[in-house]
Amino acid sequence: MKRDKVKAWTDYPIEVLGDWPSMKYEDLRIRECTVLAYDGDKYVVVEVEKHRLTIKAGYVYKSPGKCGGPPCLDGKTLNALAVELKEFDRLGVCECGAAHP
């Protein structure tokens, strides 16, 4: 079954792209991403600049901006991307081989 993908934005720190978890909030870049899957709870698999990672859905926004600015993806959109846990884990493995958070 072909599943939809959703264009979105994130300000989540992505180490493989030069960010680090302790970066100042104002220094984090806003990046376009593609949401590939939702675990049905609170995590999504996203692809950012050809890297896949699993992040909390609350860090994924409908438009460019930082937390508290644009709205997060709504439940209807997320639920359309829901997959079984086994599939979710498989999708979260980055093609670059790095162990992303």
ROZAMI-335931 format. One record per atom (N, C-alpha, C, O): x, y, z; atom name; chain. Coordinates in Angstrom, 3 decimals. Last residue first. Layout:
N
<atom x="X" y="Y" z="Z" name="CA" chain="A"/>
...
This chain:
101
<atom x="19.265" y="10.163" z="16.677" name="N" chain="A"/>
<atom x="18.333" y="10.066" z="17.805" name="CA" chain="A"/>
<atom x="16.906" y="9.967" z="17.329" name="C" chain="A"/>
<atom x="15.988" y="9.878" z="18.144" name="O" chain="A"/>
<atom x="20.909" y="7.989" z="14.314" name="N" chain="A"/>
<atom x="20.341" y="9.285" z="14.685" name="CA" chain="A"/>
<atom x="19.389" y="9.125" z="15.851" name="C" chain="A"/>
<atom x="18.770" y="8.073" z="16.008" name="O" chain="A"/>
<atom x="23.459" y="6.380" z="13.452" name="N" chain="A"/>
<atom x="22.445" y="6.155" z="14.482" name="CA" chain="A"/>
<atom x="21.943" y="7.498" z="14.960" name="C" chain="A"/>
<atom x="22.487" y="8.077" z="15.899" name="O" chain="A"/>
<atom x="24.010" y="6.114" z="9.923" name="N" chain="A"/>
<atom x="24.254" y="6.756" z="11.218" name="CA" chain="A"/>
<atom x="23.122" y="6.442" z="12.188" name="C" chain="A"/>
<atom x="21.972" y="6.261" z="11.785" name="O" chain="A"/>
<atom x="23.350" y="5.191" z="7.425" name="N" chain="A"/>
<atom x="23.919" y="4.242" z="8.370" name="CA" chain="A"/>
<atom x="24.189" y="4.823" z="9.745" name="C" chain="A"/>
<atom x="24.565" y="4.084" z="10.655" name="O" chain="A"/>
<atom x="22.022" y="6.601" z="5.576" name="N" chain="A"/>
<atom x="23.446" y="6.921" z="5.699" name="CA" chain="A"/>
<atom x="24.135" y="5.991" z="6.709" name="C" chain="A"/>
<atom x="25.360" y="6.004" z="6.831" name="O" chain="A"/>
<atom x="19.369" y="5.886" z="5.822" name="N" chain="A"/>
<atom x="20.123" y="5.270" z="4.736" name="CA" chain="A"/>
<atom x="21.629" y="5.557" z="4.848" name="C" chain="A"/>
<atom x="22.432" y="4.825" z="4.269" name="O" chain="A"/>
<atom x="18.165" y="5.298" z="9.092" name="N" chain="A"/>
<atom x="18.688" y="6.227" z="8.089" name="CA" chain="A"/>
<atom x="19.524" y="5.497" z="7.060" name="C" chain="A"/>
<atom x="20.295" y="4.597" z="7.394" name="O" chain="A"/>
<atom x="15.252" y="3.857" z="10.119" name="N" chain="A"/>
<atom x="16.676" y="3.576" z="9.925" name="CA" chain="A"/>
<atom x="17.195" y="4.444" z="8.777" name="C" chain="A"/>
<atom x="16.727" y="4.340" z="7.643" name="O" chain="A"/>
<atom x="12.535" y="4.219" z="10.242" name="N" chain="A"/>
<atom x="13.379" y="5.135" z="10.995" name="CA" chain="A"/>
<atom x="14.868" y="4.908" z="10.838" name="C" chain="A"/>
<atom x="15.670" y="5.679" z="11.364" name="O" chain="A"/>
<atom x="11.335" y="2.107" z="8.926" name="N" chain="A"/>
<atom x="11.426" y="3.395" z="8.237" name="CA" chain="A"/>
<atom x="12.391" y="4.350" z="8.925" name="C" chain="A"/>
<atom x="13.000" y="5.197" z="8.270" name="O" chain="A"/>
<atom x="11.409" y="0.151" z="10.945" name="N" chain="A"/>
<atom x="12.139" y="-0.048" z="9.704" name="CA" chain="A"/>
<atom x="12.349" y="1.271" z="8.970" name="C" chain="A"/>
<atom x="13.434" y="1.521" z="8.446" name="O" chain="A"/>
<atom x="9.668" y="1.243" z="12.861" name="N" chain="A"/>
<atom x="11.075" y="1.031" z="13.198" name="CA" chain="A"/>
<atom x="11.923" y="0.865" z="11.942" name="C" chain="A"/>
<atom x="13.038" y="1.382" z="11.877" name="O" chain="A"/>
<atom x="7.263" y="1.130" z="11.363" name="N" chain="A"/>
<atom x="7.779" y="2.410" z="11.853" name="CA" chain="A"/>
<atom x="9.266" y="2.291" z="12.161" name="C" chain="A"/>
<atom x="10.048" y="3.153" z="11.760" name="O" chain="A"/>
<atom x="6.896" y="-1.611" z="11.067" name="N" chain="A"/>
<atom x="7.143" y="-0.784" z="9.881" name="CA" chain="A"/>
<atom x="7.743" y="0.558" z="10.279" name="C" chain="A"/>
<atom x="8.637" y="1.065" z="9.600" name="O" chain="A"/>
<atom x="6.402" y="-2.221" z="13.770" name="N" chain="A"/>
<atom x="7.478" y="-2.894" z="13.029" name="CA" chain="A"/>
<atom x="7.876" y="-2.072" z="11.797" name="C" chain="A"/>
<atom x="9.062" y="-1.872" z="11.531" name="O" chain="A"/>
<atom x="4.103" y="-0.661" z="14.377" name="N" chain="A"/>
<atom x="5.392" y="-0.396" z="15.020" name="CA" chain="A"/>
<atom x="6.566" y="-1.017" z="14.267" name="C" chain="A"/>
<atom x="7.618" y="-0.391" z="14.143" name="O" chain="A"/>
<atom x="2.184" y="0.364" z="11.525" name="N" chain="A"/>
<atom x="2.462" y="-0.575" z="12.611" name="CA" chain="A"/>
<atom x="3.879" y="-0.340" z="13.121" name="C" chain="A"/>
<atom x="4.746" y="0.124" z="12.381" name="O" chain="A"/>
<atom x="1.495" y="3.879" z="11.037" name="N" chain="A"/>
<atom x="1.910" y="2.558" z="10.566" name="CA" chain="A"/>
<atom x="2.106" y="1.656" z="11.779" name="C" chain="A"/>
<atom x="2.184" y="2.127" z="12.913" name="O" chain="A"/>
<atom x="-0.074" y="6.920" z="10.094" name="N" chain="A"/>
<atom x="0.171" y="5.892" z="11.107" name="CA" chain="A"/>
<atom x="0.501" y="4.550" z="10.460" name="C" chain="A"/>
<atom x="-0.119" y="4.141" z="9.478" name="O" chain="A"/>
<atom x="-0.790" y="8.981" z="8.498" name="N" chain="A"/>
<atom x="0.576" y="8.469" z="8.323" name="CA" chain="A"/>
<atom x="0.897" y="7.326" z="9.280" name="C" chain="A"/>
<atom x="2.018" y="6.817" z="9.281" name="O" chain="A"/>
<atom x="-3.246" y="9.753" z="9.351" name="N" chain="A"/>
<atom x="-3.169" y="9.255" z="7.972" name="CA" chain="A"/>
<atom x="-1.798" y="8.640" z="7.682" name="C" chain="A"/>
<atom x="-1.653" y="7.868" z="6.734" name="O" chain="A"/>
<atom x="-2.580" y="10.807" z="11.826" name="N" chain="A"/>
<atom x="-3.234" y="9.498" z="11.785" name="CA" chain="A"/>
<atom x="-3.232" y="8.893" z="10.383" name="C" chain="A"/>
<atom x="-3.218" y="7.672" z="10.232" name="O" chain="A"/>
<atom x="-1.561" y="13.344" z="11.045" name="N" chain="A"/>
<atom x="-0.700" y="12.323" z="11.643" name="CA" chain="A"/>
<atom x="-1.310" y="10.932" z="11.529" name="C" chain="A"/>
<atom x="-0.617" y="9.980" z="11.171" name="O" chain="A"/>
<atom x="-3.901" y="14.587" z="10.084" name="N" chain="A"/>
<atom x="-2.738" y="14.409" z="9.208" name="CA" chain="A"/>
<atom x="-1.836" y="13.300" z="9.740" name="C" chain="A"/>
<atom x="-1.400" y="12.428" z="8.989" name="O" chain="A"/>
<atom x="-5.457" y="14.540" z="12.422" name="N" chain="A"/>
<atom x="-5.957" y="13.918" z="11.194" name="CA" chain="A"/>
<atom x="-4.803" y="13.624" z="10.237" name="C" chain="A"/>
<atom x="-4.735" y="12.543" z="9.652" name="O" chain="A"/>
<atom x="-3.914" y="16.031" z="14.277" name="N" chain="A"/>
<atom x="-4.158" y="14.610" z="14.478" name="CA" chain="A"/>
<atom x="-4.627" y="13.896" z="13.223" name="C" chain="A"/>
<atom x="-4.232" y="12.755" z="12.982" name="O" chain="A"/>
<atom x="-1.681" y="18.372" z="12.604" name="N" chain="A"/>
<atom x="-2.874" y="17.993" z="13.358" name="CA" chain="A"/>
<atom x="-3.052" y="16.471" z="13.392" name="C" chain="A"/>
<atom x="-2.419" y="15.736" z="12.634" name="O" chain="A"/>
<atom x="1.599" y="19.588" z="13.167" name="N" chain="A"/>
<atom x="0.684" y="18.814" z="12.335" name="CA" chain="A"/>
<atom x="-0.493" y="18.342" z="13.179" name="C" chain="A"/>
<atom x="-0.319" y="17.958" z="14.336" name="O" chain="A"/>
<atom x="1.650" y="22.733" z="14.955" name="N" chain="A"/>
<atom x="2.152" y="21.394" z="14.676" name="CA" chain="A"/>
<atom x="1.180" y="20.700" z="13.729" name="C" chain="A"/>
<atom x="0.065" y="21.176" z="13.517" name="O" chain="A"/>
<atom x="1.586" y="26.161" z="13.796" name="N" chain="A"/>
<atom x="0.977" y="24.991" z="14.433" name="CA" chain="A"/>
<atom x="1.685" y="23.696" z="14.045" name="C" chain="A"/>
<atom x="2.243" y="23.577" z="12.954" name="O" chain="A"/>
<atom x="4.372" y="28.461" z="14.336" name="N" chain="A"/>
<atom x="3.383" y="27.768" z="13.499" name="CA" chain="A"/>
<atom x="2.778" y="26.568" z="14.221" name="C" chain="A"/>
<atom x="3.382" y="26.022" z="15.145" name="O" chain="A"/>
<atom x="5.402" y="29.056" z="17.324" name="N" chain="A"/>
<atom x="5.009" y="29.884" z="16.182" name="CA" chain="A"/>
<atom x="3.940" y="29.179" z="15.367" name="C" chain="A"/>
<atom x="2.750" y="29.281" z="15.665" name="O" chain="A"/>
<atom x="6.127" y="27.167" z="19.092" name="N" chain="A"/>
<atom x="5.320" y="28.265" z="19.610" name="CA" chain="A"/>
<atom x="4.842" y="29.193" z="18.511" name="C" chain="A"/>
<atom x="3.968" y="30.029" z="18.741" name="O" chain="A"/>
<atom x="9.147" y="26.451" z="17.476" name="N" chain="A"/>
<atom x="8.165" y="26.043" z="18.472" name="CA" chain="A"/>
<atom x="7.439" y="27.249" z="19.050" name="C" chain="A"/>
<atom x="8.065" y="28.231" z="19.447" name="O" chain="A"/>
<atom x="9.511" y="28.303" z="14.377" name="N" chain="A"/>
<atom x="10.010" y="27.596" z="15.554" name="CA" chain="A"/>
<atom x="8.875" y="27.322" z="16.523" name="C" chain="A"/>
<atom x="7.787" y="27.884" z="16.407" name="O" chain="A"/>
<atom x="8.976" y="27.861" z="10.820" name="N" chain="A"/>
<atom x="8.945" y="28.588" z="12.080" name="CA" chain="A"/>
<atom x="9.472" y="27.724" z="13.207" name="C" chain="A"/>
<atom x="9.831" y="26.564" z="13.009" name="O" chain="A"/>
<atom x="7.032" y="27.032" z="7.964" name="N" chain="A"/>
<atom x="8.343" y="27.356" z="8.544" name="CA" chain="A"/>
<atom x="8.188" y="28.178" z="9.824" name="C" chain="A"/>
<atom x="7.358" y="29.084" z="9.890" name="O" chain="A"/>
<atom x="4.157" y="24.937" z="8.797" name="N" chain="A"/>
<atom x="4.813" y="25.992" z="8.019" name="CA" chain="A"/>
<atom x="6.155" y="26.320" z="8.672" name="C" chain="A"/>
<atom x="6.395" y="25.929" z="9.814" name="O" chain="A"/>
<atom x="3.451" y="22.832" z="10.429" name="N" chain="A"/>
<atom x="2.772" y="22.978" z="9.139" name="CA" chain="A"/>
<atom x="3.435" y="24.000" z="8.233" name="C" chain="A"/>
<atom x="3.285" y="23.929" z="7.013" name="O" chain="A"/>
<atom x="6.169" y="21.089" z="12.137" name="N" chain="A"/>
<atom x="5.198" y="22.179" z="11.958" name="CA" chain="A"/>
<atom x="4.641" y="22.235" z="10.541" name="C" chain="A"/>
<atom x="5.259" y="21.759" z="9.589" name="O" chain="A"/>
<atom x="7.394" y="19.120" z="14.681" name="N" chain="A"/>
<atom x="7.118" y="19.159" z="13.253" name="CA" chain="A"/>
<atom x="5.944" y="20.103" z="13.015" name="C" chain="A"/>
<atom x="4.874" y="19.948" z="13.603" name="O" chain="A"/>
<atom x="7.678" y="18.600" z="17.315" name="N" chain="A"/>
<atom x="8.742" y="19.399" z="16.688" name="CA" chain="A"/>
<atom x="8.545" y="19.539" z="15.183" name="C" chain="A"/>
<atom x="9.435" y="20.026" z="14.485" name="O" chain="A"/>
<atom x="5.692" y="16.858" z="18.046" name="N" chain="A"/>
<atom x="5.568" y="18.249" z="18.468" name="CA" chain="A"/>
<atom x="6.635" y="19.173" z="17.908" name="C" chain="A"/>
<atom x="6.515" y="20.394" z="18.010" name="O" chain="A"/>
<atom x="6.536" y="14.318" z="17.384" name="N" chain="A"/>
<atom x="5.668" y="15.019" z="16.437" name="CA" chain="A"/>
<atom x="5.514" y="16.493" z="16.788" name="C" chain="A"/>
<atom x="5.230" y="17.304" z="15.906" name="O" chain="A"/>
<atom x="9.929" y="13.624" z="18.039" name="N" chain="A"/>
<atom x="8.577" y="13.834" z="18.560" name="CA" chain="A"/>
<atom x="7.775" y="14.679" z="17.570" name="C" chain="A"/>
<atom x="8.290" y="15.638" z="16.997" name="O" chain="A"/>
<atom x="11.662" y="11.668" z="15.525" name="N" chain="A"/>
<atom x="11.551" y="12.787" z="16.470" name="CA" chain="A"/>
<atom x="10.118" y="12.855" z="16.987" name="C" chain="A"/>
<atom x="9.215" y="12.221" z="16.441" name="O" chain="A"/>
<atom x="13.931" y="9.764" z="13.791" name="N" chain="A"/>
<atom x="12.693" y="9.716" z="14.549" name="CA" chain="A"/>
<atom x="12.712" y="10.848" z="15.561" name="C" chain="A"/>
<atom x="13.646" y="10.978" z="16.351" name="O" chain="A"/>
<atom x="15.250" y="10.285" z="10.486" name="N" chain="A"/>
<atom x="15.355" y="10.200" z="11.929" name="CA" chain="A"/>
<atom x="13.974" y="10.196" z="12.554" name="C" chain="A"/>
<atom x="12.985" y="10.576" z="11.928" name="O" chain="A"/>
<atom x="17.169" y="10.188" z="7.527" name="N" chain="A"/>
<atom x="15.945" y="9.823" z="8.235" name="CA" chain="A"/>
<atom x="16.210" y="9.786" z="9.724" name="C" chain="A"/>
<atom x="17.257" y="9.318" z="10.172" name="O" chain="A"/>
<atom x="18.479" y="12.474" z="5.208" name="N" chain="A"/>
<atom x="18.711" y="11.708" z="6.431" name="CA" chain="A"/>
<atom x="17.366" y="11.424" z="7.085" name="C" chain="A"/>
<atom x="16.520" y="12.313" z="7.187" name="O" chain="A"/>
<atom x="18.032" y="14.251" z="3.098" name="N" chain="A"/>
<atom x="18.387" y="12.858" z="2.791" name="CA" chain="A"/>
<atom x="18.748" y="12.007" z="4.011" name="C" chain="A"/>
<atom x="19.279" y="10.908" z="3.846" name="O" chain="A"/>
<atom x="17.059" y="16.541" z="4.504" name="N" chain="A"/>
<atom x="18.300" y="16.586" z="3.726" name="CA" chain="A"/>
<atom x="18.881" y="15.185" z="3.523" name="C" chain="A"/>
<atom x="20.070" y="14.959" z="3.748" name="O" chain="A"/>
<atom x="15.124" y="14.539" z="6.420" name="N" chain="A"/>
<atom x="15.644" y="15.905" z="6.357" name="CA" chain="A"/>
<atom x="16.981" y="15.856" z="5.625" name="C" chain="A"/>
<atom x="17.921" y="15.204" z="6.079" name="O" chain="A"/>
<atom x="12.310" y="12.733" z="7.000" name="N" chain="A"/>
<atom x="13.507" y="12.763" z="6.181" name="CA" chain="A"/>
<atom x="13.888" y="14.230" z="6.039" name="C" chain="A"/>
<atom x="13.088" y="15.056" z="5.599" name="O" chain="A"/>
<atom x="10.927" y="11.286" z="9.985" name="N" chain="A"/>
<atom x="11.055" y="12.355" z="9.006" name="CA" chain="A"/>
<atom x="12.318" y="12.156" z="8.182" name="C" chain="A"/>
<atom x="13.266" y="11.498" z="8.613" name="O" chain="A"/>
<atom x="8.629" y="9.596" z="11.833" name="N" chain="A"/>
<atom x="9.867" y="9.412" z="11.075" name="CA" chain="A"/>
<atom x="9.859" y="10.513" z="10.023" name="C" chain="A"/>
<atom x="8.900" y="10.652" z="9.265" name="O" chain="A"/>
<atom x="7.314" y="10.630" z="15.016" name="N" chain="A"/>
<atom x="7.238" y="10.551" z="13.570" name="CA" chain="A"/>
<atom x="8.614" y="10.222" z="13.004" name="C" chain="A"/>
<atom x="9.637" y="10.529" z="13.616" name="O" chain="A"/>
<atom x="5.585" y="9.953" z="18.123" name="N" chain="A"/>
<atom x="6.800" y="10.047" z="17.310" name="CA" chain="A"/>
<atom x="6.502" y="9.934" z="15.822" name="C" chain="A"/>
<atom x="5.571" y="9.241" z="15.411" name="O" chain="A"/>
<atom x="3.357" y="9.465" z="19.705" name="N" chain="A"/>
<atom x="3.931" y="10.814" z="19.717" name="CA" chain="A"/>
<atom x="5.171" y="10.988" z="18.852" name="C" chain="A"/>
<atom x="5.760" y="12.069" z="18.844" name="O" chain="A"/>
<atom x="1.346" y="7.386" z="18.456" name="N" chain="A"/>
<atom x="1.452" y="7.910" z="19.816" name="CA" chain="A"/>
<atom x="2.019" y="9.323" z="19.779" name="C" chain="A"/>
<atom x="1.257" y="10.290" z="19.817" name="O" chain="A"/>
<atom x="1.529" y="6.457" z="15.927" name="N" chain="A"/>
<atom x="0.213" y="6.388" z="16.555" name="CA" chain="A"/>
<atom x="0.198" y="6.927" z="17.961" name="C" chain="A"/>
<atom x="-0.849" y="6.933" z="18.608" name="O" chain="A"/>
<atom x="3.894" y="6.898" z="14.623" name="N" chain="A"/>
<atom x="3.779" y="5.667" z="15.422" name="CA" chain="A"/>
<atom x="2.427" y="5.509" z="16.111" name="C" chain="A"/>
<atom x="2.206" y="4.520" z="16.810" name="O" chain="A"/>
<atom x="4.017" y="7.860" z="11.239" name="N" chain="A"/>
<atom x="3.630" y="8.230" z="12.605" name="CA" chain="A"/>
<atom x="3.418" y="6.945" z="13.380" name="C" chain="A"/>
<atom x="2.829" y="5.997" z="12.860" name="O" chain="A"/>
<atom x="6.123" y="8.709" z="8.417" name="N" chain="A"/>
<atom x="5.285" y="7.807" z="9.209" name="CA" chain="A"/>
<atom x="5.057" y="8.370" z="10.605" name="C" chain="A"/>
<atom x="5.796" y="9.232" z="11.082" name="O" chain="A"/>
<atom x="7.323" y="10.797" z="6.986" name="N" chain="A"/>
<atom x="7.095" y="9.515" z="6.335" name="CA" chain="A"/>
<atom x="6.123" y="8.618" z="7.084" name="C" chain="A"/>
<atom x="5.382" y="7.852" z="6.469" name="O" chain="A"/>
<atom x="7.536" y="14.122" z="6.271" name="N" chain="A"/>
<atom x="7.083" y="13.187" z="7.303" name="CA" chain="A"/>
<atom x="6.664" y="11.900" z="6.597" name="C" chain="A"/>
<atom x="5.783" y="11.900" z="5.737" name="O" chain="A"/>
<atom x="10.239" y="15.906" z="5.232" name="N" chain="A"/>
<atom x="9.133" y="15.088" z="4.749" name="CA" chain="A"/>
<atom x="8.783" y="14.100" z="5.840" name="C" chain="A"/>
<atom x="9.633" y="13.328" z="6.285" name="O" chain="A"/>
<atom x="11.202" y="19.319" z="5.896" name="N" chain="A"/>
<atom x="11.320" y="17.875" z="6.045" name="CA" chain="A"/>
<atom x="10.115" y="17.199" z="5.407" name="C" chain="A"/>
<atom x="9.113" y="17.839" z="5.087" name="O" chain="A"/>
<atom x="13.159" y="22.247" z="6.131" name="N" chain="A"/>
<atom x="12.043" y="21.557" z="5.505" name="CA" chain="A"/>
<atom x="12.279" y="20.059" z="5.680" name="C" chain="A"/>
<atom x="13.415" y="19.590" z="5.620" name="O" chain="A"/>
<atom x="14.329" y="23.646" z="9.170" name="N" chain="A"/>
<atom x="14.574" y="22.849" z="7.977" name="CA" chain="A"/>
<atom x="13.266" y="22.268" z="7.441" name="C" chain="A"/>
<atom x="12.391" y="21.855" z="8.202" name="O" chain="A"/>
<atom x="15.759" y="26.147" z="10.926" name="N" chain="A"/>
<atom x="14.448" y="25.630" z="10.544" name="CA" chain="A"/>
<atom x="14.675" y="24.917" z="9.212" name="C" chain="A"/>
<atom x="15.155" y="25.516" z="8.250" name="O" chain="A"/>
<atom x="18.445" y="25.794" z="13.256" name="N" chain="A"/>
<atom x="17.944" y="26.078" z="11.908" name="CA" chain="A"/>
<atom x="16.549" y="25.501" z="11.734" name="C" chain="A"/>
<atom x="16.210" y="24.481" z="12.333" name="O" chain="A"/>
<atom x="19.137" y="27.291" z="16.372" name="N" chain="A"/>
<atom x="18.663" y="26.123" z="15.626" name="CA" chain="A"/>
<atom x="18.098" y="26.548" z="14.273" name="C" chain="A"/>
<atom x="17.369" y="27.535" z="14.169" name="O" chain="A"/>
<atom x="19.675" y="29.555" z="17.823" name="N" chain="A"/>
<atom x="20.661" y="29.142" z="16.820" name="CA" chain="A"/>
<atom x="20.208" y="27.943" z="15.979" name="C" chain="A"/>
<atom x="20.844" y="27.622" z="14.975" name="O" chain="A"/>
<atom x="17.711" y="29.846" z="19.744" name="N" chain="A"/>
<atom x="17.734" y="30.823" z="18.648" name="CA" chain="A"/>
<atom x="18.731" y="30.460" z="17.545" name="C" chain="A"/>
<atom x="18.644" y="30.998" z="16.441" name="O" chain="A"/>
<atom x="18.414" y="27.778" z="21.542" name="N" chain="A"/>
<atom x="17.184" y="27.700" z="20.757" name="CA" chain="A"/>
<atom x="17.234" y="28.623" z="19.547" name="C" chain="A"/>
<atom x="16.843" y="28.230" z="18.448" name="O" chain="A"/>
<atom x="21.745" y="26.683" z="21.549" name="N" chain="A"/>
<atom x="20.768" y="27.696" z="21.949" name="CA" chain="A"/>
<atom x="19.589" y="27.627" z="20.989" name="C" chain="A"/>
<atom x="19.755" y="27.442" z="19.783" name="O" chain="A"/>
<atom x="22.407" y="23.164" z="21.766" name="N" chain="A"/>
<atom x="22.448" y="24.443" z="21.041" name="CA" chain="A"/>
<atom x="21.419" y="25.403" z="21.618" name="C" chain="A"/>
<atom x="20.366" y="24.993" z="22.108" name="O" chain="A"/>
<atom x="22.475" y="20.639" z="22.843" name="N" chain="A"/>
<atom x="22.561" y="21.764" z="23.780" name="CA" chain="A"/>
<atom x="22.655" y="23.127" z="23.074" name="C" chain="A"/>
<atom x="22.952" y="24.134" z="23.717" name="O" chain="A"/>
<atom x="22.388" y="18.821" z="20.659" name="N" chain="A"/>
<atom x="21.229" y="18.976" z="21.546" name="CA" chain="A"/>
<atom x="21.287" y="20.182" z="22.476" name="C" chain="A"/>
<atom x="20.240" y="20.702" z="22.864" name="O" chain="A"/>
<atom x="23.626" y="20.296" z="17.627" name="N" chain="A"/>
<atom x="23.849" y="19.475" z="18.813" name="CA" chain="A"/>
<atom x="22.739" y="19.793" z="19.798" name="C" chain="A"/>
<atom x="22.199" y="20.900" z="19.790" name="O" chain="A"/>
<atom x="24.078" y="20.188" z="14.045" name="N" chain="A"/>
<atom x="23.447" y="20.690" z="15.271" name="CA" chain="A"/>
<atom x="23.880" y="19.819" z="16.441" name="C" chain="A"/>
<atom x="24.435" y="18.736" z="16.253" name="O" chain="A"/>
<atom x="25.094" y="18.965" z="11.763" name="N" chain="A"/>
<atom x="25.893" y="19.983" z="12.444" name="CA" chain="A"/>
<atom x="25.275" y="20.597" z="13.681" name="C" chain="A"/>
<atom x="25.895" y="21.453" z="14.312" name="O" chain="A"/>
<atom x="23.683" y="16.885" z="10.766" name="N" chain="A"/>
<atom x="23.683" y="18.112" z="9.957" name="CA" chain="A"/>
<atom x="24.376" y="19.270" z="10.682" name="C" chain="A"/>
<atom x="24.259" y="20.422" z="10.264" name="O" chain="A"/>
<atom x="23.764" y="15.009" z="12.708" name="N" chain="A"/>
<atom x="24.441" y="14.679" z="11.457" name="CA" chain="A"/>
<atom x="24.505" y="15.888" z="10.519" name="C" chain="A"/>
<atom x="25.301" y="15.901" z="9.580" name="O" chain="A"/>
<atom x="22.089" y="16.218" z="14.705" name="N" chain="A"/>
<atom x="23.544" y="16.160" z="14.858" name="CA" chain="A"/>
<atom x="24.274" y="15.899" z="13.551" name="C" chain="A"/>
<atom x="25.313" y="16.512" z="13.303" name="O" chain="A"/>
<atom x="19.615" y="18.375" z="14.722" name="N" chain="A"/>
<atom x="19.992" y="17.176" z="13.981" name="CA" chain="A"/>
<atom x="21.510" y="17.117" z="13.912" name="C" chain="A"/>
<atom x="22.141" y="17.862" z="13.163" name="O" chain="A"/>
<atom x="17.107" y="19.745" z="16.732" name="N" chain="A"/>
<atom x="18.554" y="19.663" z="16.495" name="CA" chain="A"/>
<atom x="18.937" y="18.318" z="15.864" name="C" chain="A"/>
<atom x="18.622" y="17.258" z="16.405" name="O" chain="A"/>
<atom x="14.129" y="20.873" z="15.112" name="N" chain="A"/>
<atom x="14.753" y="19.873" z="15.962" name="CA" chain="A"/>
<atom x="16.263" y="19.825" z="15.687" name="C" chain="A"/>
<atom x="16.668" y="19.860" z="14.525" name="O" chain="A"/>
<atom x="12.474" y="22.397" z="13.706" name="N" chain="A"/>
<atom x="13.620" y="23.107" z="14.296" name="CA" chain="A"/>
<atom x="14.361" y="22.174" z="15.254" name="C" chain="A"/>
<atom x="15.127" y="22.628" z="16.104" name="O" chain="A"/>
<atom x="10.856" y="21.572" z="10.606" name="N" chain="A"/>
<atom x="11.262" y="21.255" z="11.969" name="CA" chain="A"/>
<atom x="12.415" y="22.151" z="12.408" name="C" chain="A"/>
<atom x="13.220" y="22.601" z="11.593" name="O" chain="A"/>
<atom x="8.039" y="21.264" z="8.408" name="N" chain="A"/>
<atom x="9.266" y="21.932" z="8.831" name="CA" chain="A"/>
<atom x="9.571" y="21.555" z="10.267" name="C" chain="A"/>
<atom x="8.669" y="21.255" z="11.049" name="O" chain="A"/>
<atom x="6.671" y="19.284" z="5.655" name="N" chain="A"/>
<atom x="6.564" y="20.011" z="6.926" name="CA" chain="A"/>
<atom x="7.902" y="20.695" z="7.209" name="C" chain="A"/>
<atom x="8.791" y="20.706" z="6.358" name="O" chain="A"/>
<atom x="4.792" y="17.217" z="3.548" name="N" chain="A"/>
<atom x="5.826" y="18.246" z="3.632" name="CA" chain="A"/>
<atom x="5.595" y="19.043" z="4.913" name="C" chain="A"/>
<atom x="4.468" y="19.430" z="5.219" name="O" chain="A"/>
<atom x="4.106" y="13.837" z="3.887" name="N" chain="A"/>
<atom x="3.657" y="15.189" z="4.182" name="CA" chain="A"/>
<atom x="4.855" y="16.119" z="4.276" name="C" chain="A"/>
<atom x="5.814" y="15.842" z="4.996" name="O" chain="A"/>
<atom x="3.067" y="11.089" z="1.899" name="N" chain="A"/>
<atom x="4.128" y="11.760" z="2.634" name="CA" chain="A"/>
<atom x="3.659" y="13.190" z="2.815" name="C" chain="A"/>
<atom x="2.901" y="13.706" z="1.994" name="O" chain="A"/>
<atom x="0.894" y="8.219" z="1.850" name="N" chain="A"/>
<atom x="1.193" y="9.616" z="1.586" name="CA" chain="A"/>
<atom x="2.399" y="10.056" z="2.401" name="C" chain="A"/>
<atom x="2.712" y="9.482" z="3.445" name="O" chain="A"/>
<atom x="1.711" y="4.935" z="0.806" name="N" chain="A"/>
<atom x="1.313" y="5.849" z="1.873" name="CA" chain="A"/>
<atom x="1.691" y="7.262" z="1.465" name="C" chain="A"/>
<atom x="2.707" y="7.468" z="0.801" name="O" chain="A"/>
<atom x="0.618" y="2.149" z="-0.940" name="N" chain="A"/>
<atom x="1.379" y="3.394" z="-1.004" name="CA" chain="A"/>
<atom x="0.817" y="4.358" z="0.036" name="C" chain="A"/>
<atom x="-0.393" y="4.563" z="0.128" name="O" chain="A"/>
<atom x="0.842" y="-1.190" z="0.000" name="N" chain="A"/>
<atom x="0.000" y="0.000" z="0.000" name="CA" chain="A"/>
<atom x="0.884" y="1.249" z="0.000" name="C" chain="A"/>
<atom x="1.780" y="1.388" z="0.832" name="O" chain="A"/>
